[in-house]
Amino acid sequence: MRARAAGVLWVGGFTLLLGLFIIAGVVLGETPVAWADLRQVILYAVGLQEGPVNEVPYAIIVQIRLPQVLCGALVGGALALAGTMLQGLFRNPLAAPGLIGVTAGGAFGAVVAYHTGLAAASLMAVPASAFAGALVVAFVVYRVATRGGETHIPTLLLTGIAFTALIGAATSAVLALSLRSWEVAREILFWSLGGLEDRRWEHVLMVLPPVVLGSGGGLLYARELNILTLGDRTAATLGVETAAVKRNVLVLAALATGAAVAVAGVIGFVGLVVPHIMRLLVGPDHRRLLPVSFLGGAVFVVGMDLLHRTLIRGILNAPEMRLGVLTGLVGAPFFIYLLIKQGFDGHLE
């Protein structure tokens, strides 16, 4: 009972924190929005106040910043929860969504869309192509690593690393061919560095169903992930169908990660850093860890995007510094710290 109450408090606290970050993300930016305008727009949007409403703040809040912030929350939550599921599945705190080739597959799909001209023809071409690439690679990696209905986790890990290298080389080749057109190459480079600029309601509607399905489905496997930390043999004796659980968790993690990569590009280290921090805060029980990791990932990405818009682009006037670069600058030192602390023992603490 005490553990359940603690879990509710953690979820409630991070939900409140996420709400505050979303409000800050809507109000703050290169063009600040007054609190009075925000209140007026909210009341107008929910039908509690009739017009007229100031068109400029309304456009900034509803059409530009709110979908961008919501995309950031969904992307961060999906990446963090996928990382948590994979760390529990691999029983290794250094596991991340990129291990199964999903991130590389998404990047390749987006690069192909830019190179073939599909990106110029449709707003949704890049995220749709990235999503398709992520899921196809995840499926191929899973099939290669599965024999007789059994998925061997070390084989899956090595297969994912091999496919990540292969697809990364293919992505670089397409980028090299695109250098003939500097504008196309520039768009590819900027997308590969990750970002939430120009995200609209179409992107929110695209990313929402797979993130809800992947994350919601992952929450249903909290008990099984807890038992799997004891080892496959012990889990099997306790009634867990380990092969089915591994397959389903991998599919759900790929679905959530593919959607995130499709909308925001490559946002590194979220699926690695956030789950580990949340595990230190709330413990290893996945019944608490999964929802708190989702909320923590959402807070992290929304906060990094807010820092990017206010400090990097606003004060420092460096629009070329992308969100994915910023998360890498924060996450990479923590990753090195993890490597040193774990001592390469490969066990989940």
RAMO-V36099 format. One record per helix or strand. SS is the DSSP state (alpha for helix, beta for strand). FROM is the first residue (numbers start at 1). TO is the last residue. If there is no record, write none. Layout:
BEGIN
SS;FROM;TO, SS;FROM;TO
END
This chain:
BEGIN
alpha;2;27, alpha;35;45, alpha;55;90, alpha;97;100, alpha;102;116, alpha;118;121, alpha;125;144, beta;146;147, beta;150;151, alpha;153;180, alpha;182;192, alpha;201;219, alpha;222;228, alpha;232;237, alpha;242;264, alpha;270;282, alpha;286;315, alpha;323;342
END
